[in-house]
Amino acid sequence: MELSEVMRTTPASREFADEPPEVQVPDELLHRILDDARFAPSGGNRQGVRIIAVRDPDTRRRLAELNEPAVRRYLAQSKAGESPWNPLHPPGPSAEEIAATGVPASFTEPLLTCGVVLVVTVDLGVVAAMDQDLDRIGLVSGASVYPLVWNILLAARAEGLGGTITTMAVAREDAVRELLGVPEGYAVAAVVPLGRPAKQITKLTRRPVEEFVTWERFDGAGVSG
C-alpha cells in the first residue's frame, strides 16, 4: 500500500471483528507494527516513550471504567453546545449535571472488543517542553510522543488493522498509573485500542488545504494547488 493511500485512508476505528484478541492481533503482527512505528521522531531523539500492551480482560475493563468520568463531562458539554474539555472556558453544566450524564457503550466497548490495548506513556524527564512557562496549556512536549502514536495507526492500517487515539482515561491518570505500575514522572499520553475493524472505512472527510493553510500570516491567502 502506498504511503499516500495509507495517510488518506486511516480512520478512527472503534468497532472490531468478533474474534479473540490473539486472532485479531497476533503477537508477531503487533511486534511488526511497533517495529515500524518506533522510527517516529522525538525531541533530541531521546525516545522517552514507554508502551504497555494490555490483553488481560480485567485490566481492560478497569481502563474502560476510567474513561467514564471524562466521557460524562464530554457529553454534558456537547449537549450544552460547548466544545468539550476545551482549556479556555470552564464547563457550563454543573458537577451534578455532569455526574448524572449516562455513558454510552460506544465509549467503552472499543477497549473490550479490540485485539490489544496500547497504553502510551512518556518520560517527562526527557521531553522538551518549550512552552512550559507560557500562560496556557502545554502542547509542545506532545511532539515527543504523538508522532509515534500516529505511526502505530499508520502501520496498523498498512497491515489491515485499525484503532484510534483515545484520551478520556488520561483525566484519571493517577488511577491508570496505579493500575499499570507506571512510575512517577511518566505521563499517560494515549490509550489506543487496536484490532481488526468490523468494517474498513476508507473515505474520510477533511477540510481542504485552502481552509487551514495560509501564506505568510494567520490571515493570509489560502495555499492552493
N, C-alpha and C positions, 0 to 999 in steps of 0.2 A: 504494500500500500504506500503510495507516495505521501511525503510529508504534508504537502498542501491538502490532500484529501483528509488525512488524519486530523489536521488542525480545524478543518471546516466541518467535520462530522463527528466530533467528540461531544456528546451531550451529557447532561447531568442524569445519570441512570439511577433510578430509585426502586425499580421493580425487577426482581431477579427470578431466574428459572427455578422451577420446583425440583431442585436437585440437591443432594447432600453437599455440604461445603467443600469437601475434598474433591468432589467431582467437578463442581463449578470452577474451583481454583486449585488445581493440584500443586503440591509444594514446589515441584520443579518449574512450573509455569510462573508461580509467584516470584521465585528466585530470578527467573529470566527477566521479568518485568522490572524488578528492583535493580537488577544488574545493569540494565539500560538506563533507568531513571537516575541512577547515582551520579551521572555525569552532569547534572544540573550545576549551575554556578552558585557560589556562596561568597559572602564578604571575606576577602583575604584568603579564599579557598580554605577556610578553617573547618568547614564541613561539620558544623555543630549539631546536625540533626540526628536524633535517635528515634527509631520507629519500632513500635510494639505491634506485632501481628497477633490478633486475637481470634481464636476459633472457639474457645470454651463457651458453651451456651449461657451459663450462669453469668459470666463476666459480661457477655454481650447484652443480656437482659438488664444488668445494672447500668451499663453505659446508656442504654435506651431510656431508662428511668431518669438518668441525669440530664437528658435532653429536655424533660418536661417543663421545668420552671422557665427556661428561656423561651420555649415554644408558647407558653401561656402569654407571656408578655408580647411576643411577636404577633400572635393572633389578635390579642386585645388592641394593640396599637393599629394593626391593619384595619380592623373593624372600625376604629375611630378615625380612619382616614390619614393616619400618620405613617411616616417612613419608619418601620420598626427598628428599634435598637440604634437609631442614629445618635451620634455623640454630641450633637449640638443642642438638642431640646429634650428635657425630661419627659417621660410618658404622660400623656393626658389621662388615661384610665387610672383609677385608684388602685392601690395594692389589693383591695378586696375584689375589685372587678377583674384584675389580672388573675388572682388566685381562683376565681370561680370559672375561668375560661377552660373549656374542655380541650383535650389534646387528641386530635385525630390520629388514627393508627398509622397514617401515611408518614408521620414524622418520626415514628419509632421502628416500624417494620423493616426498613432497609437494613438496620443493624442486626436484625434477627434472621433475615432470609438471604443475606448475601453469602458469598463463599468465605470471606475473611474480612475482618475489620482492622484497618491500619490506624493506629493512634500515633500521630506525628508530633514529636516534641522537639524542642530546640534548646540548646545550652545558652542561656542569656549571658554567660560569662565570655562568650566568644563572638557574639553578634555585634555589628557596628550600628549603633542607633544614633545617627547624627541629629535626629530631631528630638532627642530626649529632653532638651531644655526649652523647647518651644511650648507655648501655651495652647496645646491641642493634643488630641490622642496620637500616640506614636504609631507610625506606619513603616518607617524605613527598615527596621530590623526584619520585617517580613521578607525582604529581598533575599535573606539568607536561608529561607525555608520554603516559601511558596513556589519558587521555580521547580524544586524537587517534587512537590506535591502534584503540580500540573504535569511534570514529566511522567509521573506514575500513571496518570489518567491517559496521557497520550500513548504510552507504551501498552497499557491495557487495551485501548481501542485497537491498536495495531494487531493485537492477539485475539480480537473478537470478544473482549470483556468490556465491562463498563463500571462506573462508580460515580461518586460525587464528593465534593468537598463539603463537609458539614462542620459547623462550629457551635451549635447550640450547647453542647456539653461543656464548652470552654467556660461558660458562665459559672459552672460548678467545678472549676479547675482543681481546687483543693481535694474534693472528693474523688476526682479522676486520678489525681496523683496518688492518693492513698490506695485506691483500688488496684492500681497497676505498679505500685512501688517506685514511682517516679521521684527522684531526689529533689531537694530544694535547689533552686537556681535554674530549673528547667521549666519552660513554658509549654503548655499544650496548645499547638497551633491549629490542628485539624483532626477530625475523626472521619476516616474515609472508608465507607462500605464498598467492597469490590467483589464483583461476581459476574455471572453470565446473564446479560439482560434478558428479561422476558420478551422484549421486543427491541429491535435495534432502530433507534431514531437517527436519521442521517440528514434531515433537512432542518437546519437551525435558523432562527430569526435573530438577526443582529442589526444594529444601526449601520448605515453606510458610512464609509470613511469620512465623507464630506461633512457629516454631522458632528464629529467629535475630534477631528484633527484640523488645526488651523495654521496658517502661515504666520510666523514672526511674533504674534501676540495672541492672548486668550481670545480677543475679539477680532482676530484677523480673518481673512478669507479662508474658506474651507479648501482643504487639499483634495484636488480631483484628479482623475486619471486622464 
